[in-house]
Amino acid sequence: MSDCLSLDCLPTGMLRNNREPDQAFAPGEDLFRWFAEYPLTPIEIKSTNQSLNRSKHGCQPEWVLLPCNKDKGYGVFKVKDIPPFLMSRGGVRYDFRVEHDPKDYNYCHSEIRVYKGQKKIDKIKGNNDLKTAFRMQICESTQVLKLPDK
């Protein structure tokens, strides 16, 4: 964990407290992410391993700013806004999945992960059109809840 805050300063509902991961995501479940720049642009969206918080289990939108991002803005979008897959120009299929990845200091932590076939990949090489399409979809779906501090 970062040195920004001790666990004692975080909301108790944010702490993992030995809770197991929960991979059941409803299409309408809210996902929260922080951002540093406004207006929100696709460049702020990562195409692989995009970190976010989920709303299930009582997680609050502003928790995405804890422990170290208090000056950032945040927004919300839905699980259903993540494209299930995109095809590259070369006909390669990339699957996008939101996966719960709880941390001791953030039970809500999840990531959008990318799979090529059955293999999780950490980077989409080339395929700039595909990455842009994914980023645009998330960017256009995000409703801003708080602007970053100037």
Short mmCIF file of the C-alpha atoms (twelve columns), coordinates in Angstrom:
data_MODEL
# 
_entry.id   MODEL 
# 
loop_
_atom_site.group_PDB 
_atom_site.id 
_atom_site.type_symbol 
_atom_site.label_atom_id 
_atom_site.label_alt_id 
_atom_site.label_comp_id 
_atom_site.label_asym_id 
_atom_site.label_seq_id 
_atom_site.Cartn_x 
_atom_site.Cartn_y 
_atom_site.Cartn_z 
_atom_site.pdbx_PDB_model_num 
ATOM 1   C CA . MET A 1   0.000   0.000   0.000   1 
ATOM 2   C CA . SER A 2   1.057   3.567   -0.568  1 
ATOM 3   C CA . ASP A 3   2.280   5.759   2.237   1 
ATOM 4   C CA . CYS A 4   -0.491  8.297   1.575   1 
ATOM 5   C CA . LEU A 5   -2.801  7.013   4.303   1 
ATOM 6   C CA . SER A 6   -2.694  4.337   6.918   1 
ATOM 7   C CA . LEU A 7   -5.338  1.639   6.952   1 
ATOM 8   C CA . ASP A 8   -6.757  3.320   10.058  1 
ATOM 9   C CA . CYS A 9   -7.841  6.320   7.946   1 
ATOM 10  C CA . LEU A 10  -9.767  4.347   5.339   1 
ATOM 11  C CA . PRO A 11  -13.500 3.629   5.582   1 
ATOM 12  C CA . THR A 12  -14.008 0.233   7.216   1 
ATOM 13  C CA . GLY A 13  -16.176 -0.957  4.308   1 
ATOM 14  C CA . MET A 14  -13.243 -0.410  1.983   1 
ATOM 15  C CA . LEU A 15  -10.992 -2.895  3.800   1 
ATOM 16  C CA . ARG A 16  -10.862 -6.466  2.596   1 
ATOM 17  C CA . ASN A 17  -11.119 -8.101  6.038   1 
ATOM 18  C CA . ASN A 18  -10.534 -11.596 4.590   1 
ATOM 19  C CA . ARG A 19  -13.467 -11.328 2.158   1 
ATOM 20  C CA . GLU A 20  -13.049 -13.509 -0.918  1 
ATOM 21  C CA . PRO A 21  -13.129 -12.153 -4.493  1 
ATOM 22  C CA . ASP A 22  -16.603 -11.963 -6.022  1 
ATOM 23  C CA . GLN A 23  -16.572 -12.411 -9.793  1 
ATOM 24  C CA . ALA A 24  -20.348 -11.996 -10.219 1 
ATOM 25  C CA . PHE A 25  -20.868 -8.704  -12.056 1 
ATOM 26  C CA . ALA A 26  -24.344 -7.600  -13.124 1 
ATOM 27  C CA . PRO A 27  -24.526 -5.675  -16.430 1 
ATOM 28  C CA . GLY A 28  -25.960 -2.638  -14.602 1 
ATOM 29  C CA . GLU A 29  -23.367 -2.594  -11.817 1 
ATOM 30  C CA . ASP A 30  -21.570 0.734   -11.462 1 
ATOM 31  C CA . LEU A 31  -17.813 0.953   -11.946 1 
ATOM 32  C CA . PHE A 32  -15.853 3.951   -10.670 1 
ATOM 33  C CA . ARG A 33  -12.546 5.274   -11.960 1 
ATOM 34  C CA . TRP A 34  -10.444 8.314   -11.198 1 
ATOM 35  C CA . PHE A 35  -8.983  10.675  -13.769 1 
ATOM 36  C CA . ALA A 36  -6.549  13.580  -13.659 1 
ATOM 37  C CA . GLU A 37  -7.649  15.683  -16.632 1 
ATOM 38  C CA . TYR A 38  -10.962 17.165  -17.690 1 
ATOM 39  C CA . PRO A 39  -12.531 17.013  -20.154 1 
ATOM 40  C CA . LEU A 40  -12.049 13.269  -20.028 1 
ATOM 41  C CA . THR A 41  -10.278 12.024  -23.156 1 
ATOM 42  C CA . PRO A 42  -9.534  8.528   -24.456 1 
ATOM 43  C CA . ILE A 43  -5.843  8.987   -23.644 1 
ATOM 44  C CA . GLU A 44  -6.767  8.745   -19.931 1 
ATOM 45  C CA . ILE A 45  -8.232  5.267   -20.436 1 
ATOM 46  C CA . LYS A 46  -5.918  2.279   -20.402 1 
ATOM 47  C CA . SER A 47  -6.698  -0.455  -22.906 1 
ATOM 48  C CA . THR A 48  -5.381  -3.214  -20.619 1 
ATOM 49  C CA . ASN A 49  -5.528  -3.669  -16.851 1 
ATOM 50  C CA . GLN A 50  -7.620  -0.544  -16.287 1 
ATOM 51  C CA . SER A 51  -7.983  -0.180  -12.532 1 
ATOM 52  C CA . LEU A 52  -11.348 0.766   -11.076 1 
ATOM 53  C CA . ASN A 53  -13.663 0.181   -8.137  1 
ATOM 54  C CA . ARG A 54  -16.973 -1.609  -8.266  1 
ATOM 55  C CA . SER A 55  -20.141 -0.494  -6.516  1 
ATOM 56  C CA . LYS A 56  -21.189 -3.901  -5.204  1 
ATOM 57  C CA . HIS A 57  -20.734 -4.564  -1.483  1 
ATOM 58  C CA . GLY A 58  -21.450 -0.930  -0.575  1 
ATOM 59  C CA . CYS A 59  -18.381 0.611   -2.187  1 
ATOM 60  C CA . GLN A 60  -18.769 4.382   -2.593  1 
ATOM 61  C CA . PRO A 61  -17.713 6.357   -5.712  1 
ATOM 62  C CA . GLU A 62  -15.336 8.653   -3.808  1 
ATOM 63  C CA . TRP A 63  -13.355 5.679   -2.469  1 
ATOM 64  C CA . VAL A 64  -11.641 5.490   -5.859  1 
ATOM 65  C CA . LEU A 65  -9.683  8.570   -4.726  1 
ATOM 66  C CA . LEU A 66  -8.321  6.842   -1.631  1 
ATOM 67  C CA . PRO A 67  -5.669  6.553   -0.467  1 
ATOM 68  C CA . CYS A 68  -3.645  8.900   -2.722  1 
ATOM 69  C CA . ASN A 69  -5.766  10.537  -5.408  1 
ATOM 70  C CA . LYS A 70  -7.721  13.160  -3.467  1 
ATOM 71  C CA . ASP A 71  -7.025  15.908  -6.028  1 
ATOM 72  C CA . LYS A 72  -8.303  13.806  -8.956  1 
ATOM 73  C CA . GLY A 73  -11.751 13.648  -10.464 1 
ATOM 74  C CA . TYR A 74  -13.862 10.542  -10.764 1 
ATOM 75  C CA . GLY A 75  -16.653 9.131   -12.826 1 
ATOM 76  C CA . VAL A 76  -18.955 6.164   -13.198 1 
ATOM 77  C CA . PHE A 77  -19.884 3.802   -15.990 1 
ATOM 78  C CA . LYS A 78  -21.650 0.425   -16.138 1 
ATOM 79  C CA . VAL A 79  -20.278 -3.077  -16.596 1 
ATOM 80  C CA . LYS A 80  -22.417 -3.315  -19.753 1 
ATOM 81  C CA . ASP A 81  -20.457 -0.364  -21.227 1 
ATOM 82  C CA . ILE A 82  -17.334 -2.517  -21.538 1 
ATOM 83  C CA . PRO A 83  -17.301 -4.093  -24.978 1 
ATOM 84  C CA . PRO A 84  -17.269 -7.886  -24.520 1 
ATOM 85  C CA . PHE A 85  -14.819 -8.178  -27.412 1 
ATOM 86  C CA . LEU A 86  -13.316 -6.270  -30.303 1 
ATOM 87  C CA . MET A 87  -11.811 -7.610  -33.516 1 
ATOM 88  C CA . SER A 88  -8.548  -6.281  -34.891 1 
ATOM 89  C CA . ARG A 89  -8.238  -5.421  -38.578 1 
ATOM 90  C CA . GLY A 90  -6.298  -8.668  -38.929 1 
ATOM 91  C CA . GLY A 91  -9.236  -10.671 -37.557 1 
ATOM 92  C CA . VAL A 92  -7.817  -11.296 -34.073 1 
ATOM 93  C CA . ARG A 93  -10.420 -11.307 -31.313 1 
ATOM 94  C CA . TYR A 94  -9.674  -9.536  -28.008 1 
ATOM 95  C CA . ASP A 95  -12.048 -10.244 -25.119 1 
ATOM 96  C CA . PHE A 96  -12.544 -7.647  -22.364 1 
ATOM 97  C CA . ARG A 97  -13.595 -8.763  -18.880 1 
ATOM 98  C CA . VAL A 98  -14.006 -6.909  -15.640 1 
ATOM 99  C CA . GLU A 99  -12.513 -8.972  -12.812 1 
ATOM 100 C CA . HIS A 100 -12.654 -8.392  -9.081  1 
ATOM 101 C CA . ASP A 101 -9.076  -8.075  -7.750  1 
ATOM 102 C CA . PRO A 102 -9.458  -7.075  -4.093  1 
ATOM 103 C CA . LYS A 103 -6.550  -5.559  -2.179  1 
ATOM 104 C CA . ASP A 104 -6.201  -5.555  1.609   1 
ATOM 105 C CA . TYR A 105 -6.766  -1.781  1.588   1 
ATOM 106 C CA . ASN A 106 -9.429  -1.815  -1.161  1 
ATOM 107 C CA . TYR A 107 -11.908 -4.662  -1.377  1 
ATOM 108 C CA . CYS A 108 -13.667 -2.865  -4.256  1 
ATOM 109 C CA . HIS A 109 -10.597 -2.917  -6.536  1 
ATOM 110 C CA . SER A 110 -11.242 -4.471  -9.931  1 
ATOM 111 C CA . GLU A 111 -9.581  -4.374  -13.332 1 
ATOM 112 C CA . ILE A 112 -10.649 -4.551  -16.938 1 
ATOM 113 C CA . ARG A 113 -8.502  -7.344  -18.301 1 
ATOM 114 C CA . VAL A 114 -7.885  -8.359  -21.885 1 
ATOM 115 C CA . TYR A 115 -7.726  -11.906 -23.222 1 
ATOM 116 C CA . LYS A 116 -6.479  -13.146 -26.545 1 
ATOM 117 C CA . GLY A 117 -7.967  -16.608 -26.798 1 
ATOM 118 C CA . GLN A 118 -7.722  -18.103 -23.300 1 
ATOM 119 C CA . LYS A 119 -4.563  -16.146 -22.431 1 
ATOM 120 C CA . LYS A 120 -4.655  -12.943 -20.398 1 
ATOM 121 C CA . ILE A 121 -2.434  -10.343 -22.004 1 
ATOM 122 C CA . ASP A 122 -0.873  -7.286  -20.395 1 
ATOM 123 C CA . LYS A 123 -0.513  -5.263  -23.575 1 
ATOM 124 C CA . ILE A 124 -2.265  -5.023  -26.917 1 
ATOM 125 C CA . LYS A 125 0.618   -4.660  -29.344 1 
ATOM 126 C CA . GLY A 126 -0.087  -2.515  -32.362 1 
ATOM 127 C CA . ASN A 127 -3.813  -2.430  -33.145 1 
ATOM 128 C CA . ASN A 128 -4.111  1.273   -32.385 1 
ATOM 129 C CA . ASP A 129 -7.579  1.360   -33.971 1 
ATOM 130 C CA . LEU A 130 -8.765  -1.363  -31.601 1 
ATOM 131 C CA . LYS A 131 -7.282  0.367   -28.538 1 
ATOM 132 C CA . THR A 132 -8.843  3.669   -29.598 1 
ATOM 133 C CA . ALA A 133 -12.261 2.038   -30.100 1 
ATOM 134 C CA . PHE A 134 -12.102 0.525   -26.601 1 
ATOM 135 C CA . ARG A 135 -10.948 3.791   -25.009 1 
ATOM 136 C CA . MET A 136 -13.637 5.801   -26.799 1 
ATOM 137 C CA . GLN A 137 -16.367 3.429   -25.618 1 
ATOM 138 C CA . ILE A 138 -15.328 3.789   -21.965 1 
ATOM 139 C CA . CYS A 139 -14.714 7.530   -22.245 1 
ATOM 140 C CA . GLU A 140 -18.112 8.186   -23.841 1 
ATOM 141 C CA . SER A 141 -19.862 5.997   -21.252 1 
ATOM 142 C CA . THR A 142 -18.297 7.667   -18.223 1 
ATOM 143 C CA . GLN A 143 -20.489 10.096  -16.317 1 
ATOM 144 C CA . VAL A 144 -18.331 12.606  -14.433 1 
ATOM 145 C CA . LEU A 145 -19.187 12.782  -10.734 1 
ATOM 146 C CA . LYS A 146 -16.353 15.042  -9.535  1 
ATOM 147 C CA . LEU A 147 -13.970 17.254  -11.475 1 
ATOM 148 C CA . PRO A 148 -10.254 17.152  -10.620 1 
ATOM 149 C CA . ASP A 149 -8.964  19.953  -8.400  1 
ATOM 150 C CA . LYS A 150 -7.169  22.676  -10.318 1 
# 
